[in-house]
Amino acid sequence: MTNSLKPFTAWAIGLTTLMHRNKLFNQTRFQLAGWYAMVMGSILGLTGFTTYQMVAHSHWDAVHQELQSISGTLHDSLEPKLKQPGRLEVSVQTVLPNLCLAKQHCSILSEELGRHTLNAFQQSGYYIRFFDQQGTLLATAGQVPRGLSVELADHLLQTLQDQEGDRYQQLSLLLKNEGGQPWGYMQVGRSLKEFDDHLSFLRVTMLAGLPVAMLLVAVTSWSLAGLAMKPIYRSYEKMQQFTADAAHELRTPLAAIRAIVESTRDESLLTEAEAKAALAGVERQNQRLVQLTQDLLLLSRLEVSTETSSQQTAKSQPSCCLNDLILDVVESLSVLEIAAPLQLTTQLQTKAPLYVTGDENQLVRLFANLVANALQYTPEGGKVTVTLAQDDQHALVQVQDTGIGIAAADQAHLFDRFYRVSRDRSRHTGGAGLGLAIAKAIAQSHRGSIQVESKLGKGSSFTVRLPLIQRLQ
């Protein structure tokens, strides 16, 4: 196994282990596998039954056509040789040299059988019986089975069974003499043993193969259900993590508000300064709750807008000039206290104005988040540079700092909701962990992307790529 596949394999094994520990997902996986196996089993069973019926019907038609052909040939060959009704002429033996008259012991020599084509019919289990119009047996040819019923009618097709349980198909035909008068009946039959044995073997094969196929389907269903459940379980884990993080972020300001309310409620008399301080504390925590709620709503709206088509987005949103927008963002942030000990500069590497389609307020939020984040984690005397450039049909906005940098293990999760590189840092130095998640969502909703490159102790570089639009000069 290559090194590149080891992380994925470890992740898949770990996710599968977690899924096994979760009763809900085990039940869902079992139900999904059961339904899949039941549906596939029904399809296999129906397919097998249909195949069996088609094979049986095809063989039965072949047997019937062969019997019809032989009976018709004998009928046309014998009628010109018949004279008196109920009497077999000697000339009939030229067509059937192995003809045996009733109440007469007949022995068929092998050399006689070889002189006529009926020999092939005898080997295939064919027989012939002749009756007069009253139903009296006149003669036979071939190996006539015992215990067959006698029912005479013109073009009567029957399926009979002998004393040993073997089946036969028999066709009765009315014979006329050379004068056109009814002479009697001829019955031509053949054994269905080969046909029944073939169908019996087919049934046994299908019945024996169906459990094996169902076992394979069950194993495959369980594996496919596991594969299908992995993305759902991954989303479920993310939702659980998001819920836990959101509850944690909400709990902190709520706990602070509760503490302030309880402390002021226990006081019998409050001075004006104490009352104002308590209200200011409640206001700060309330502002944090409002900001967190707005950020979560913004993320939800951005995810919905990302799923819409790019053509619809392009038609419904105006164009924005990135040159002016970047300059406004840098200018507004440069007056903050956090930017005072730093060098915040802008580099516009293109003289022509670059226009993109999108919401100007959201784009301002995107670049403001990146610049504020760079200012937050760049020590005094450091430098933050915002660069605007063009690459083919895209605009590139790069926010580069000389700050503390980000570890490689953290870069993969940097844009996740509520993710903070330093979990133990204070609320003063770190927010709720939604800034970069919002930045990525805004970039994706504008059909763009955002990447990060960083090294510990050397700084970070965030690059936003947005598609440009052509404007008439």
N, C-alpha and C positions, 0 to 999 in steps of 0.2 A: 504494500500500500504506500502510495506516495505521500510526502509530507503535506502537500496541498489538500489531500482528501481527509487527513486525520482530524482537523477541526470540525469539518462537516459531519464526519462519522461520529465523533464524540458528542456533537450537538444532537444528532438524530437519536443516539442511544440514550442520552440524558432525557430528551423530550419523551421518548417512548416509555422510559422508566417512570417519569412523572405522570404520564397518561395512565399507566397501570395502577398507580396509587390513587387516582381520582375515580371514585365510584361512579359518578355521573357520566364521565366520558367512557368508562368501561361498559356501562349499560347501553349507552348510545352506540358505541362501536359494535357491541354484540347484536343490537337490534338492526343496525345497518348491514352487518354481515349476514344476519339471518334473512332479512328481506332480499338481499342480493342473491343469496344462495337459493332461496325459494323461487325467485323469479327465473334465475338461470336454470334451476332444476325443472321448472314448468316448461321453459322453452326447449330444453333438451328432451324432456319427455314427449312434448308435442311434436318436436322434430323427428324423434325416433318412431313414434306412432305413425306419423304421416309417411315417413320413409318406408316403414314396413307395409303400410297399406298400398303404397304405390308399387313396391316390388311385387307384392302378392297379386295386385290387379294386373300388372304387366305379364307376370308368368301365367296367370289364369287366362288372359286373352290369347297368349301364345298357344297354350294347350287347346283352347277352344277352336282357334283358327286351324291348327293342325288337324284336329279331329274332323272339322268341317271339310277341309280339303280332301282328306283320305276318303271320307264317306261319299263326297260328291264324285270323286274319281271312280270308286267301286260302283256307285249307283249308275253312272253313265256307261260303264263297261259291261255291266251285267244285264241291264234291261233288254238290249237287242238280242240276247241269247235265251230269254225266257219265252216259253210257248204256252204250256198249259198251267193254269193257276195251281199253286201248291205243289208243283213238281219241278225238281231240279234236273235240268238237262245235263247230259254228259259234257256238253261244250262249256258249261260253267267251270269245269275243272281246268280249262285252259287259262282262266283268269285266276282261279284259286286252286292250284295243284294240291294243296294240303287240306282240302275240304274233307270233312268227316261227316258222313250221314248219321242221322239219329239212330240210336240203339246199335251202333256199329263200333267195334274197337279199332282205333286207328293208331298206327305208329308212323311217325314222320321221320323220314330219312334226312340226314343232314345234306346229302347231295341234292335232294329234291328241293330243300329250302333254299339252296344257293342259286337255283335257276329262276327265282322270281323275287321281285322287289318286296313282296309281302314279308319276306324273311326279316327285313329291317324292322317292320312293324311288330313282328312277334318278339323280337329281342327288346323292344321298347315297352312290352306289356300290352300289346293290342290284341283284341279278339273280335270275332264276328259270329253272329247268330242269325239263322234264318227261321222264320215262322210263317205258317200259312195264315189265312185271314181269321181262322178260328183260334189262333194262338198256339197251335201245335208246333213243337220244335221239329224242324226238318233237318238241319245240319249246323255244324259249327266249324270254325277255323281259328287256330291259335289256342292259347291257354285261357280257357274260359273259367273264371272264378266260380266258386260254389256259393250258393245261397243268395244269388241276385234275384230280385223280383222281376216279374215279367209284366210290363205294361206297354201295350202297343198303340201307337198313334203316329201320324206322319209328322216328321220334324220335331219329335219329342226329345228334349235334352234333359237328362237326368244325372244326378250325382248319387251313386249308390255305394253301399258298404257290404262287403262279403262277411263270411262267418269269422274270419280272422281279424276283422276290424279294419282292413285296408279299404281305401276309398277308390272308386272308379267313376269316370265320366262316360256316359253312354248316350248315343244319338240314334234314334229310331227313324227309319225312312220307309215310306210306302213304295214297293216295287210294282211296276206294270209290265205286262208282256208285250210282245211285238205288236199285238193288236190294240194296245191301249187299255186293256182290261186289268183291274187290280189283281196282282199275283200273290202278294203276301208282304211280309215286312222283313227288313234287314236291320239288325242292330249292330252298330260298330262302337266298341268301347276301348278305353285305354286305362291303364293303372295310373293313379295319382300319387303313388308311393314316393317317387322321386321328387315330385312337387311338394308333398307334405314334409318330407325329410328336409328339403331345402328351407322351407319356412320355419320348421321347428329349430333348425340350427341358427337361423337368423334371430328367432325369438330368444333362444338361450343366450346368444352372443349379446343381444341388446340388454336383456335382463341382468346378465352378469356384468356388463360394462357400465350400466347406469349407476350402481353404487360407487364404483371406482371414480366415475366422472363426477358424481356428487361430492365425494370426498375431496377431489381436487378442486372443485368449485368452492367448497366450504373453506379450504385452506387459503385459496386465492382471495375469497371474499373477505376473510379476516385480515389478510395482508393489505388488500386494497382499502378496506375500511380504516385501517390504521394510517395509511398514507393520506386518505381523505380527511381524517380527523386532525392530522398534525397542523395544517394551517389554521384550522378552527381553534385548536387548543392553544396555538401560539397567540392568536388574537385574544383568546380568553385570558391567557396569562398577562398580556399587555393591558387588557381591560381591568383585571384585578390589580395590577401594579398601578395603573392610572388612578383607579378608585382609592387605593390605599394612599398614594401620594397626595391626591386632591384632598382626601379627608385629613391627612396630616397638615397640609398647608392651611386648610380651613380651621383646624382645631386650634392652631397657635393663636391667631387673632381672636377667635371666639373665647379661648381660655383667658386671654388678656382682658377682654371686655368684661367677662364674668368676674375676674379678680378685682377690677376697678369698681364694678357695681357693688360687689360684696363689701369692699373696704369702705366705700362711701356710705353704704346703707347702715353699716355698724356705727358710723360716727353720728353722734347726736346733734352736734353743731359743726357746720363747715364754714370756714371763712370763704370769702369771695375768691381768693387766690387758689385755695384748695379745690373749690368747685370748678373753677376754670381749668385747673390742671387735670382734674378727672375727666371733664368734657373733652379736653384736648387729646387725652389718651384714648378715649372712646372714638373720637373722630379719626385719629391715626389708624387705629385698628379697623375701623369701618372703611376707611379709604383703601386699606390693603385688601379687604374682602371685595370691595367694588372692583378694584383693579384685577384681582384674580378672576372674578366672575367675567369681567369683560374680556380678559385674555382667553379664557376657555370658550366663550361664545365666538370670539374671533376665529379661534382655531377650528371650531365646528363649521363655521361659515366657509372658511377657506378650504376645508376638505370637501365640502359639497361643491364649491365652485371649481375645484380641481378636476372633479369627475365630469363636469360638463364639457362639451366639445370646444375645441380651440376656435373654430369658426364663429360659434355663437358668442364666445368671449370677445373675440376681436371686433364683432359688430356692435356689441353693447357697451364697450368701454372706450373712452377717448384716448388720445395720444398724450404722452408726457415727454418733456425735454429733460434728459438725464443731466445735461450740463448744468442747467439752472437748479435742478433738484439736488444734486450733490453739493453744489456751492451753498445752498440754503441750509442743508443739514449740517455741514461742517461749521458754518457761521453760527448757527443756533447752539451748537454744542461747545463751541470754543469759549463761550462766555461762562460756562459752568465752573464751579469751584474745583471740580475734579480735574479739569483740563488746564488749570493755571500752571502747575509745575511741569507740564509736558509740552512737547512741540507737535502741534496738530497742523498738518499741511495738506494741500490738495494739488494733484498733478493731473492736468487735462492733456492727454497725449493726442488728442484729435482737435483740430480747429473747427471742423464742421459740427454743428449740433447733432446729437444722437437722440432719436425719438423711439420710444417703445409704446406699446399698447398696454394700458392698465390703469389701475386706480392710483392716483397720485398720493393719496393719504396712506395707502398700504405700502407703497414703495418708500415713502418717507419713513414709515415705521420699520421697514426692513433695514434700510441703511443706518437709521438712527440706532437700532438695536446693535448692529455690528460695531459701529463707531463707539458707542457707549460701553460696550463690552470690552473693546480694545483699551479704552481709557481706564476702565476699572482695574484691569490686571497688568497695567504697565507702570513700573515704579517711577518715582520722580526723576526727572532728567531724561526720561525715555522719549521715544518718537512714535507717532502714529501718522501714517500716510494713507490718504485715500486717492486711488488712481482710477481714472476713467479712460478706457481704450476701446478700440474696435477690432474685432476678429471676424473676418468674412461678413456674415450676416447677423452677427451677434455683438452686443455691447458687453464689455467686461468691466466690472466694478470690483476693485481689489482694496481691501482694508487690511493694511499690514502694520504690525506693531513690533516693538522690541521688548515685549513683556516677559512674563515668567514662562510662557509656553504651556503646551498641553501634552501629556503623556500619550504614547501610541495606543495604549489600552483604552484610554478615555475617548479618543477621537471617534471610535466607531459608534459610541452612544451619545455623542455630543449634542445631536439634534433631537434626542428623545425628550419627551415631556417630563418635566420635573427633575431632569438629570442635572446634577451639579458635580463638578469635578471634585471639589472639596466638600464632603458631606458635613463636616464639623464647623464650617466657617459661619460667621454670624450673619444675621439678616442685614446688617449694615453693609457688608461686603458682597453678599450674594442675595439674589431675589428668589423667586419661586421656581426658577429653572424653566421658564417658558419662553424666554427671549429668543433663543436660537431655534427652538421648535416653531415659533411664530415666523421667524425669518425664513426658514426652509419652506413652510407652508405657503408664504406669500410668493416666494420665488417659483414654486411649482404651480401655483394658481395662475401665474403669468407665463406659463410654458417655459420656465427657465430652470436653472439648477444652481446649487451652491456647494462648494467644496472647501475643505480646510487643509492646510499644511502647517505643521507646527513641530518644533523641537524644544525640549525642556531647556530653559535658560537662555534661549535665543529668540523667542517670540513666535507669533502666529500670523498666518496670512489667510484671510477668507476671501474667496473669489466668487462673485455672482455673475452668471451668464444669462442674458436676456435677449430674446430675438428682436431685431430691429425692424422698423417699418420704413418704407420709402415714401418720402414726401416730395411733392412737386415744388421745384424752385420757382 
